[in-house]
């Protein structure tokens, strides 16, 4: 097959709205999360053995990367190197939508 398409499906009320995609399951070389968080939500501090790229689509996020903190807004793109502890949190008043691109065909994540 030359291509695959995964159609969006609305989550049930008891399901998280964040979508996890691992490329290896679909013939792809990257993995990603389509994050959809409420204010105050975000992952705990963690690391990956590869770089991660974030593209903020909606809302306001505070990113912690190593000892540094920065705010990001719609249209901003951030990149963190491999093995650097990082996290983000929705610090806005509305929903946060971020695309988290993992430079790996599978997601490898260790919480610290």
C-alpha positions in Angstrom: 0.0 0.0 0.0 1.3 3.5 -0.9 -0.3 5.3 2.0 -2.4 4.8 5.1 -4.9 7.2 6.7 -6.1 7.1 10.3 -9.4 8.9 10.6 -10.1 11.0 13.6 -12.6 9.6 16.0 -14.3 11.6 18.7 -13.3 10.1 22.1 -16.0 8.7 24.5 -16.7 11.0 27.5 -14.5 8.7 29.7 -11.5 8.8 27.3 -8.6 11.2 27.1 -8.6 13.5 24.1 -4.8 13.1 23.5 -4.0 10.8 20.5 -0.9 8.6 20.6 0.5 7.5 17.2 3.5 5.2 16.8 5.0 5.1 13.3 6.2 1.5 13.5 2.6 0.3 13.6 1.9 2.1 10.3 5.1 2.0 8.3 6.3 5.4 9.5 9.6 6.6 10.9 8.3 9.1 13.5 5.8 8.9 16.4 3.7 11.7 17.9 1.1 12.8 20.4 -1.7 15.1 19.4 -2.2 16.7 22.8 -5.5 18.2 23.9 -5.3 19.3 27.5 -7.4 21.3 30.0 -5.9 24.1 32.0 -3.4 22.7 34.6 -2.8 19.5 32.7 0.5 18.2 31.2 2.9 15.3 31.5 5.3 14.8 34.4 9.0 15.4 33.9 10.5 12.8 31.5 13.2 12.1 29.0 13.6 10.4 25.6 16.7 8.9 24.0 16.0 11.1 20.9 15.0 14.6 20.2 11.4 15.8 20.5 9.8 18.7 18.6 6.6 20.5 19.8 4.3 22.6 17.7 1.8 24.6 19.7 -1.5 24.8 17.8 -3.8 26.4 20.4 -3.5 27.8 24.0 -0.6 28.7 26.2 2.0 26.3 27.6 4.8 26.6 30.0 7.7 24.3 29.0 10.4 23.1 31.4 13.5 21.9 29.6 16.4 21.1 32.0 16.6 24.0 34.4 15.0 26.5 32.0 11.3 27.5 31.7 9.7 29.3 28.8 6.1 30.1 27.6 4.9 29.1 24.1 1.9 30.2 22.1 0.1 29.2 18.9 2.5 28.9 16.0 5.6 28.4 18.3 7.8 25.4 17.6 10.3 24.2 20.3 12.9 21.4 20.0 14.5 19.6 22.9 17.6 17.5 22.5 17.8 13.8 23.5 18.1 12.9 27.2 17.2 16.3 28.5 14.4 16.2 31.2 11.4 18.1 30.1 7.7 18.6 30.5 4.9 21.1 29.7 1.7 22.4 31.3 -1.3 24.2 30.1 -1.0 27.6 31.8 -3.8 29.3 29.8 -7.5 29.6 30.5 -8.6 27.5 27.5 -7.6 24.2 25.9 -4.0 23.5 24.9 -3.4 21.7 21.6 0.2 20.6 20.9 1.7 18.3 18.4 4.6 16.4 20.1 6.8 14.8 17.4 9.2 12.0 18.5 12.2 11.3 16.2 11.6 7.6 16.6 9.2 5.0 15.1 8.2 4.2 18.6 7.7 6.3 21.7 10.3 5.7 24.4 9.7 7.7 27.5 11.2 7.5 31.0 9.7 9.5 33.8 12.2 11.1 36.2 
